[in-house]
Amino acid sequence: MSTHHQTISPVDGSVCAEFDLASDSEIEATLQRASDAQHQWQRVPVEARTAICRRMVALMVERADPIAIELTVQMGRPVTQTPNEIRRGFQERATYMIDVAAEMLADLPVEAREGFQRFIRRQPLGVILVLAPWNYPYLTSVNAIVPAIMAGNSVILKMALQTPLVAERYAEAFIDAGLPPGVFQVGCLQGQAQSPLGKVRQMDGEMAPESAMVIPQMVVGVAGSATNGQFCF
């Protein structure tokens, strides 16, 4: 399998993105950075996570026009329609999930017992690998990325190879918003079934929400279909 990828624009047949696919050692390093960063990020108060994610969303909306042109070149949707994926769907979904995070992550009281303070506390899962499709790449990926980061997890985003620059725009916005290094990273992969991502690793995540798969000890959120997510591995 080639270790170099070129994305061909359906608009004019030109190369609109090219990059080297990650080696096993690079994947291992990415996973380790994600795990190390997550241990610190989970200690950051929800209020601080909220401020960073709000800044990320504001920056993406501010940059909607150039992002729209870039996305059209990658996947061919009319440029008159593309900005609204950011300004409407992406912004609306991200804002809602940020708004409800504090309530959803708060401790849940349970039946009182004399001499005890009893409650249920939700804990982060650890490192989340998000696999996102090409057709509505921002609209679908935000459903997994923002809740994961708001809940104290770290995220590795693997975009469909037709829209790889989406991951770069997320990374830029998160960096500019002040997210600590390693909490959000880009994964340049192409079905590397024997890579470290496909092996048992002693990571933090042991459970997955509905609509997610688990590579042993690491949580995988599929922002498209589960069938496509399984195909990747």
Phi and psi restraints in degrees (value plus and minus 20) as a CYANA .aco file:
   2 SER   PHI     -84.7   -44.7
   2 SER   PSI     125.4   165.4
   3 THR   PHI    -119.5   -79.5
   3 THR   PSI     -14.7    25.3
   4 HIS   PHI    -142.1  -102.1
   4 HIS   PSI     117.7   157.7
   5 HIS   PHI    -143.6  -103.6
   5 HIS   PSI     119.6   159.6
   6 GLN   PHI    -140.9  -100.9
   6 GLN   PSI     111.4   151.4
   7 THR   PHI    -116.2   -76.2
   7 THR   PSI     103.5   143.5
   8 ILE   PHI    -118.8   -78.8
   8 ILE   PSI     106.6   146.6
   9 SER   PHI     -92.0   -52.0
   9 SER   PSI     111.9   151.9
  10 PRO   PHI     -93.5   -53.5
  10 PRO   PSI     -30.2     9.8
  11 VAL   PHI     -92.1   -52.1
  11 VAL   PSI     -68.9   -28.9
  12 ASP   PHI    -159.5  -119.5
  12 ASP   PSI     -13.3    26.7
  13 GLY   PHI      59.0    99.0
  13 GLY   PSI     -12.2    27.8
  14 SER   PHI    -103.3   -63.3
  14 SER   PSI     142.6   182.6
  15 VAL   PHI    -101.1   -61.1
  15 VAL   PSI      97.5   137.5
  16 CYS   PHI    -123.9   -83.9
  16 CYS   PSI     -30.8     9.2
  17 ALA   PHI    -181.9  -141.9
  17 ALA   PSI     124.1   164.1
  18 GLU   PHI    -171.5  -131.5
  18 GLU   PSI     126.4   166.4
  19 PHE   PHI    -186.0  -146.0
  19 PHE   PSI     142.9   182.9
  20 ASP   PHI    -106.6   -66.6
  20 ASP   PSI     117.9   157.9
  21 LEU   PHI     -93.3   -53.3
  21 LEU   PSI     128.8   168.8
  22 ALA   PHI     -88.2   -48.2
  22 ALA   PSI     119.7   159.7
  23 SER   PHI    -101.6   -61.6
  23 SER   PSI     148.4   188.4
  24 ASP   PHI     -77.4   -37.4
  24 ASP   PSI     -62.3   -22.3
  25 SER   PHI     -86.9   -46.9
  25 SER   PSI     -55.8   -15.8
  26 GLU   PHI     -88.2   -48.2
  26 GLU   PSI     -58.2   -18.2
  27 ILE   PHI     -84.2   -44.2
  27 ILE   PSI     -63.9   -23.9
  28 GLU   PHI     -77.9   -37.9
  28 GLU   PSI     -63.7   -23.7
  29 ALA   PHI     -85.6   -45.6
  29 ALA   PSI     -59.6   -19.6
  30 THR   PHI     -82.3   -42.3
  30 THR   PSI     -64.7   -24.7
  31 LEU   PHI     -82.2   -42.2
  31 LEU   PSI     -61.0   -21.0
  32 GLN   PHI     -86.9   -46.9
  32 GLN   PSI     -62.2   -22.2
  33 ARG   PHI     -81.0   -41.0
  33 ARG   PSI     -61.9   -21.9
  34 ALA   PHI     -83.1   -43.1
  34 ALA   PSI     -63.1   -23.1
  35 SER   PHI     -86.2   -46.2
  35 SER   PSI     -65.0   -25.0
  36 ASP   PHI     -82.3   -42.3
  36 ASP   PSI     -64.6   -24.6
  37 ALA   PHI     -85.7   -45.7
  37 ALA   PSI     -56.8   -16.8
  38 GLN   PHI     -85.1   -45.1
  38 GLN   PSI     -56.0   -16.0
  39 HIS   PHI     -81.4   -41.4
  39 HIS   PSI     -51.9   -11.9
  40 GLN   PHI    -103.9   -63.9
  40 GLN   PSI     -60.2   -20.2
  41 TRP   PHI     -83.1   -43.1
  41 TRP   PSI     -56.6   -16.6
  42 GLN   PHI     -84.6   -44.6
  42 GLN   PSI     -37.8     2.2
  43 ARG   PHI    -107.5   -67.5
  43 ARG   PSI     -28.9    11.1
  44 VAL   PHI     -95.3   -55.3
  44 VAL   PSI     110.7   150.7
  45 PRO   PHI     -79.0   -39.0
  45 PRO   PSI     130.2   170.2
  46 VAL   PHI     -77.2   -37.2
  46 VAL   PSI     -55.4   -15.4
  47 GLU   PHI     -81.8   -41.8
  47 GLU   PSI     -58.6   -18.6
  48 ALA   PHI     -92.7   -52.7
  48 ALA   PSI     -58.1   -18.1
  49 ARG   PHI     -81.5   -41.5
  49 ARG   PSI     -60.7   -20.7
  50 THR   PHI     -79.7   -39.7
  50 THR   PSI     -65.9   -25.9
  51 ALA   PHI     -81.8   -41.8
  51 ALA   PSI     -61.7   -21.7
  52 ILE   PHI     -87.6   -47.6
  52 ILE   PSI     -64.7   -24.7
  53 CYS   PHI     -87.0   -47.0
  53 CYS   PSI     -55.5   -15.5
  54 ARG   PHI     -83.5   -43.5
  54 ARG   PSI     -60.7   -20.7
  55 ARG   PHI     -85.0   -45.0
  55 ARG   PSI     -59.2   -19.2
  56 MET   PHI     -79.0   -39.0
  56 MET   PSI     -67.0   -27.0
  57 VAL   PHI     -82.7   -42.7
  57 VAL   PSI     -64.3   -24.3
  58 ALA   PHI     -80.5   -40.5
  58 ALA   PSI     -59.2   -19.2
  59 LEU   PHI     -88.0   -48.0
  59 LEU   PSI     -59.6   -19.6
  60 MET   PHI     -84.3   -44.3
  60 MET   PSI     -61.8   -21.8
  61 VAL   PHI     -86.3   -46.3
  61 VAL   PSI     -60.7   -20.7
  62 GLU   PHI     -79.8   -39.8
  62 GLU   PSI     -52.1   -12.1
  63 ARG   PHI    -119.2   -79.2
  63 ARG   PSI      -4.0    36.0
  64 ALA   PHI     -79.1   -39.1
  64 ALA   PSI     -58.3   -18.3
  65 ASP   PHI     -85.6   -45.6
  65 ASP   PSI     -73.1   -33.1
  66 PRO   PHI     -84.9   -44.9
  66 PRO   PSI     -54.7   -14.7
  67 ILE   PHI     -81.8   -41.8
  67 ILE   PSI     -59.5   -19.5
  68 ALA   PHI     -83.3   -43.3
  68 ALA   PSI     -65.7   -25.7
  69 ILE   PHI     -81.8   -41.8
  69 ILE   PSI     -65.0   -25.0
  70 GLU   PHI     -81.0   -41.0
  70 GLU   PSI     -62.5   -22.5
  71 LEU   PHI     -86.7   -46.7
  71 LEU   PSI     -60.9   -20.9
  72 THR   PHI     -79.4   -39.4
  72 THR   PSI     -63.4   -23.4
  73 VAL   PHI     -81.6   -41.6
  73 VAL   PSI     -57.8   -17.8
  74 GLN   PHI     -92.8   -52.8
  74 GLN   PSI     -62.1   -22.1
  75 MET   PHI    -146.2  -106.2
  75 MET   PSI     -22.5    17.5
  76 GLY   PHI      70.1   110.1
  76 GLY   PSI     -18.6    21.4
  77 ARG   PHI     -87.8   -47.8
  77 ARG   PSI     122.2   162.2
  78 PRO   PHI     -73.4   -33.4
  78 PRO   PSI     115.0   155.0
  79 VAL   PHI     -86.0   -46.0
  79 VAL   PSI     -39.7     0.3
  80 THR   PHI     -90.0   -50.0
  80 THR   PSI     -42.0    -2.0
  81 GLN   PHI    -118.1   -78.1
  81 GLN   PSI     -44.9    -4.9
  82 THR   PHI     -86.7   -46.7
  82 THR   PSI     -59.3   -19.3
  83 PRO   PHI     -78.2   -38.2
  83 PRO   PSI     -50.9   -10.9
  84 ASN   PHI     -90.1   -50.1
  84 ASN   PSI     -37.2     2.8
  85 GLU   PHI     -82.4   -42.4
  85 GLU   PSI     -54.4   -14.4
  86 ILE   PHI    -105.2   -65.2
  86 ILE   PSI     -71.2   -31.2
  87 ARG   PHI     -90.4   -50.4
  87 ARG   PSI     -47.0    -7.0
  88 ARG   PHI    -129.4   -89.4
  88 ARG   PSI     -99.9   -59.9
  89 GLY   PHI     -76.4   -36.4
  89 GLY   PSI     -71.9   -31.9
  90 PHE   PHI     -80.3   -40.3
  90 PHE   PSI     -70.6   -30.6
  91 GLN   PHI     -84.7   -44.7
  91 GLN   PSI     -63.0   -23.0
  92 GLU   PHI     -83.9   -43.9
  92 GLU   PSI     -65.0   -25.0
  93 ARG   PHI     -88.4   -48.4
  93 ARG   PSI     -65.7   -25.7
  94 ALA   PHI     -81.9   -41.9
  94 ALA   PSI     -64.4   -24.4
  95 THR   PHI     -82.4   -42.4
  95 THR   PSI     -63.0   -23.0
  96 TYR   PHI     -81.4   -41.4
  96 TYR   PSI     -67.3   -27.3
  97 MET   PHI     -86.5   -46.5
  97 MET   PSI     -53.6   -13.6
  98 ILE   PHI     -88.6   -48.6
  98 ILE   PSI     -62.7   -22.7
  99 ASP   PHI     -80.9   -40.9
  99 ASP   PSI     -58.4   -18.4
 100 VAL   PHI    -112.4   -72.4
 100 VAL   PSI     -24.3    15.7
 101 ALA   PHI     -80.4   -40.4
 101 ALA   PSI     -66.4   -26.4
 102 ALA   PHI     -79.1   -39.1
 102 ALA   PSI     -63.4   -23.4
 103 GLU   PHI     -87.2   -47.2
 103 GLU   PSI     -63.8   -23.8
 104 MET   PHI     -88.0   -48.0
 104 MET   PSI     -48.9    -8.9
 105 LEU   PHI    -115.3   -75.3
 105 LEU   PSI     -23.1    16.9
 106 ALA   PHI     -88.4   -48.4
 106 ALA   PSI     133.2   173.2
 107 ASP   PHI     -79.7   -39.7
 107 ASP   PSI     123.9   163.9
 108 LEU   PHI    -125.2   -85.2
 108 LEU   PSI      97.6   137.6
 109 PRO   PHI     -89.3   -49.3
 109 PRO   PSI     126.5   166.5
 110 VAL   PHI    -144.1  -104.1
 110 VAL   PSI     159.2   199.2
 111 GLU   PHI     -73.5   -33.5
 111 GLU   PSI     110.7   150.7
 112 ALA   PHI     -87.2   -47.2
 112 ALA   PSI     129.9   169.9
 113 ARG   PHI    -160.8  -120.8
 113 ARG   PSI     111.7   151.7
 114 GLU   PHI     -76.9   -36.9
 114 GLU   PSI     110.1   150.1
 115 GLY   PHI      66.2   106.2
 115 GLY   PSI     -20.2    19.8
 116 PHE   PHI    -150.3  -110.3
 116 PHE   PSI     127.2   167.2
 117 GLN   PHI    -125.5   -85.5
 117 GLN   PSI      92.3   132.3
 118 ARG   PHI    -132.8   -92.8
 118 ARG   PSI     113.8   153.8
 119 PHE   PHI    -181.9  -141.9
 119 PHE   PSI     144.0   184.0
 120 ILE   PHI    -127.6   -87.6
 120 ILE   PSI     109.3   149.3
 121 ARG   PHI    -139.7   -99.7
 121 ARG   PSI     108.1   148.1
 122 ARG   PHI    -101.0   -61.0
 122 ARG   PSI     112.4   152.4
 123 GLN   PHI    -132.6   -92.6
 123 GLN   PSI     128.4   168.4
 124 PRO   PHI     -80.0   -40.0
 124 PRO   PSI     132.4   172.4
 125 LEU   PHI    -102.1   -62.1
 125 LEU   PSI     -50.6   -10.6
 126 GLY   PHI     108.2   148.2
 126 GLY   PSI    -136.6   -96.6
 127 VAL   PHI    -120.3   -80.3
 127 VAL   PSI     104.9   144.9
 128 ILE   PHI    -131.1   -91.1
 128 ILE   PSI     103.7   143.7
 129 LEU   PHI    -118.5   -78.5
 129 LEU   PSI      98.1   138.1
 130 VAL   PHI    -122.4   -82.4
 130 VAL   PSI     104.4   144.4
 131 LEU   PHI    -126.1   -86.1
 131 LEU   PSI      96.0   136.0
 132 ALA   PHI    -140.4  -100.4
 132 ALA   PSI     125.1   165.1
 133 PRO   PHI    -104.5   -64.5
 133 PRO   PSI     156.5   196.5
 134 TRP   PHI    -112.9   -72.9
 134 TRP   PSI     -43.5    -3.5
 135 ASN   PHI     -95.0   -55.0
 135 ASN   PSI     -62.0   -22.0
 136 TYR   PHI    -151.3  -111.3
 136 TYR   PSI      50.7    90.7
 137 PRO   PHI     -86.0   -46.0
 137 PRO   PSI     -56.4   -16.4
 138 TYR   PHI     -98.0   -58.0
 138 TYR   PSI     -61.0   -21.0
 139 LEU   PHI     -84.0   -44.0
 139 LEU   PSI     -57.3   -17.3
 140 THR   PHI    -104.4   -64.4
 140 THR   PSI     -63.6   -23.6
 141 SER   PHI     -86.3   -46.3
 141 SER   PSI     -53.3   -13.3
 142 VAL   PHI     -82.4   -42.4
 142 VAL   PSI     -47.5    -7.5
 143 ASN   PHI     -81.9   -41.9
 143 ASN   PSI     -46.9    -6.9
 144 ALA   PHI    -123.1   -83.1
 144 ALA   PSI     -56.9   -16.9
 145 ILE   PHI     -88.3   -48.3
 145 ILE   PSI     -72.5   -32.5
 146 VAL   PHI     -84.6   -44.6
 146 VAL   PSI     -67.5   -27.5
 147 PRO   PHI     -80.8   -40.8
 147 PRO   PSI     -58.0   -18.0
 148 ALA   PHI     -83.4   -43.4
 148 ALA   PSI     -65.9   -25.9
 149 ILE   PHI     -91.7   -51.7
 149 ILE   PSI     -59.3   -19.3
 150 MET   PHI     -81.8   -41.8
 150 MET   PSI     -50.4   -10.4
 151 ALA   PHI    -104.6   -64.6
 151 ALA   PSI     -19.1    20.9
 152 GLY   PHI      75.0   115.0
 152 GLY   PSI      -6.0    34.0
 153 ASN   PHI    -112.1   -72.1
 153 ASN   PSI     145.2   185.2
 154 SER   PHI    -122.2   -82.2
 154 SER   PSI     137.1   177.1
 155 VAL   PHI    -150.7  -110.7
 155 VAL   PSI     115.5   155.5
 156 ILE   PHI    -134.1   -94.1
 156 ILE   PSI     102.2   142.2
 157 LEU   PHI    -122.8   -82.8
 157 LEU   PSI     100.8   140.8
 158 LYS   PHI    -130.4   -90.4
 158 LYS   PSI      85.6   125.6
 159 MET   PHI    -103.4   -63.4
 159 MET   PSI     136.1   176.1
 160 ALA   PHI     -75.4   -35.4
 160 ALA   PSI     123.3   163.3
 161 LEU   PHI     -88.9   -48.9
 161 LEU   PSI     -31.4     8.6
 162 GLN   PHI     -98.9   -58.9
 162 GLN   PSI     -40.7    -0.7
 163 THR   PHI    -150.9  -110.9
 163 THR   PSI      34.5    74.5
 164 PRO   PHI     -89.1   -49.1
 164 PRO   PSI     -44.6    -4.6
 165 LEU   PHI     -92.0   -52.0
 165 LEU   PSI     -35.1     4.9
 166 VAL   PHI     -78.2   -38.2
 166 VAL   PSI     -64.3   -24.3
 167 ALA   PHI     -83.2   -43.2
 167 ALA   PSI     -56.8   -16.8
 168 GLU   PHI     -85.3   -45.3
 168 GLU   PSI     -57.7   -17.7
 169 ARG   PHI     -89.0   -49.0
 169 ARG   PSI     -58.8   -18.8
 170 TYR   PHI     -78.8   -38.8
 170 TYR   PSI     -68.0   -28.0
 171 ALA   PHI     -80.1   -40.1
 171 ALA   PSI     -64.0   -24.0
 172 GLU   PHI     -81.7   -41.7
 172 GLU   PSI     -64.3   -24.3
 173 ALA   PHI     -86.4   -46.4
 173 ALA   PSI     -60.9   -20.9
 174 PHE   PHI     -85.6   -45.6
 174 PHE   PSI     -61.4   -21.4
 175 ILE   PHI     -81.8   -41.8
 175 ILE   PSI     -67.5   -27.5
 176 ASP   PHI     -86.2   -46.2
 176 ASP   PSI     -45.6    -5.6
 177 ALA   PHI    -101.6   -61.6
 177 ALA   PSI     -30.2     9.8
 178 GLY   PHI      79.1   119.1
 178 GLY   PSI      -5.6    34.4
 179 LEU   PHI     -87.4   -47.4
 179 LEU   PSI     113.7   153.7
 180 PRO   PHI     -80.7   -40.7
 180 PRO   PSI     127.5   167.5
 181 PRO   PHI     -76.7   -36.7
 181 PRO   PSI     120.0   160.0
 182 GLY   PHI      71.9   111.9
 182 GLY   PSI     -37.2     2.8
 183 VAL   PHI     -93.1   -53.1
 183 VAL   PSI     -56.0   -16.0
 184 PHE   PHI    -145.3  -105.3
 184 PHE   PSI     107.4   147.4
 185 GLN   PHI    -157.5  -117.5
 185 GLN   PSI     140.7   180.7
 186 VAL   PHI    -121.5   -81.5
 186 VAL   PSI     114.2   154.2
 187 GLY   PHI    -130.8   -90.8
 187 GLY   PSI      96.6   136.6
 188 CYS   PHI    -117.6   -77.6
 188 CYS   PSI      71.0   111.0
 189 LEU   PHI    -149.0  -109.0
 189 LEU   PSI     141.8   181.8
 190 GLN   PHI    -169.1  -129.1
 190 GLN   PSI      61.0   101.0
 191 GLY   PHI      36.9    76.9
 191 GLY   PSI      19.8    59.8
 192 GLN   PHI    -101.8   -61.8
 192 GLN   PSI      59.9    99.9
 193 ALA   PHI     -82.9   -42.9
 193 ALA   PSI     -48.4    -8.4
 194 GLN   PHI    -118.1   -78.1
 194 GLN   PSI     -10.5    29.5
 195 SER   PHI     -92.6   -52.6
 195 SER   PSI     149.9   189.9
 196 PRO   PHI     -77.6   -37.6
 196 PRO   PSI     -43.2    -3.2
 197 LEU   PHI     -87.3   -47.3
 197 LEU   PSI     -44.8    -4.8
 198 GLY   PHI    -115.4   -75.4
 198 GLY   PSI     -14.4    25.6
 199 LYS   PHI    -127.4   -87.4
 199 LYS   PSI     139.9   179.9
 200 VAL   PHI     -88.0   -48.0
 200 VAL   PSI     107.3   147.3
 201 ARG   PHI    -151.1  -111.1
 201 ARG   PSI     129.1   169.1
 202 GLN   PHI    -106.3   -66.3
 202 GLN   PSI      52.7    92.7
 203 MET   PHI    -116.1   -76.1
 203 MET   PSI    -191.0  -151.0
 204 ASP   PHI    -112.5   -72.5
 204 ASP   PSI     -53.5   -13.5
 205 GLY   PHI     -94.0   -54.0
 205 GLY   PSI     106.9   146.9
 206 GLU   PHI    -140.1  -100.1
 206 GLU   PSI     -32.2     7.8
 207 MET   PHI    -150.8  -110.8
 207 MET   PSI     133.7   173.7
 208 ALA   PHI    -150.5  -110.5
 208 ALA   PSI     123.3   163.3
 209 PRO   PHI     -90.0   -50.0
 209 PRO   PSI     146.4   186.4
 210 GLU   PHI     -76.2   -36.2
 210 GLU   PSI     124.3   164.3
 211 SER   PHI      57.3    97.3
 211 SER   PSI      -2.0    38.0
 212 ALA   PHI    -146.5  -106.5
 212 ALA   PSI     135.6   175.6
 213 MET   PHI    -130.9   -90.9
 213 MET   PSI     147.0   187.0
 214 VAL   PHI    -145.4  -105.4
 214 VAL   PSI      98.5   138.5
 215 ILE   PHI     -98.2   -58.2
 215 ILE   PSI     110.2   150.2
 216 PRO   PHI     -62.2   -22.2
 216 PRO   PSI     103.3   143.3
 217 GLN   PHI      50.4    90.4
 217 GLN   PSI      -8.5    31.5
 218 MET   PHI    -161.5  -121.5
 218 MET   PSI     115.6   155.6
 219 VAL   PHI    -107.8   -67.8
 219 VAL   PSI     116.2   156.2
 220 VAL   PHI    -140.8  -100.8
 220 VAL   PSI      95.1   135.1
 221 GLY   PHI    -116.4   -76.4
 221 GLY   PSI     104.4   144.4
 222 VAL   PHI    -119.8   -79.8
 222 VAL   PSI      91.9   131.9
 223 ALA   PHI    -102.8   -62.8
 223 ALA   PSI     -25.9    14.1
 224 GLY   PHI    -131.6   -91.6
 224 GLY   PSI    -139.3   -99.3
 225 SER   PHI    -123.0   -83.0
 225 SER   PSI     132.3   172.3
 226 ALA   PHI     -84.1   -44.1
 226 ALA   PSI     -53.6   -13.6
 227 THR   PHI     -80.5   -40.5
 227 THR   PSI     -66.1   -26.1
 228 ASN   PHI     -85.0   -45.0
 228 ASN   PSI     -56.9   -16.9
 229 GLY   PHI     -83.7   -43.7
 229 GLY   PSI     -61.9   -21.9
 230 GLN   PHI     -85.6   -45.6
 230 GLN   PSI     -56.2   -16.2
 231 PHE   PHI     -79.5   -39.5
 231 PHE   PSI     -54.0   -14.0
 232 CYS   PHI     -85.1   -45.1
 232 CYS   PSI     -40.6    -0.6
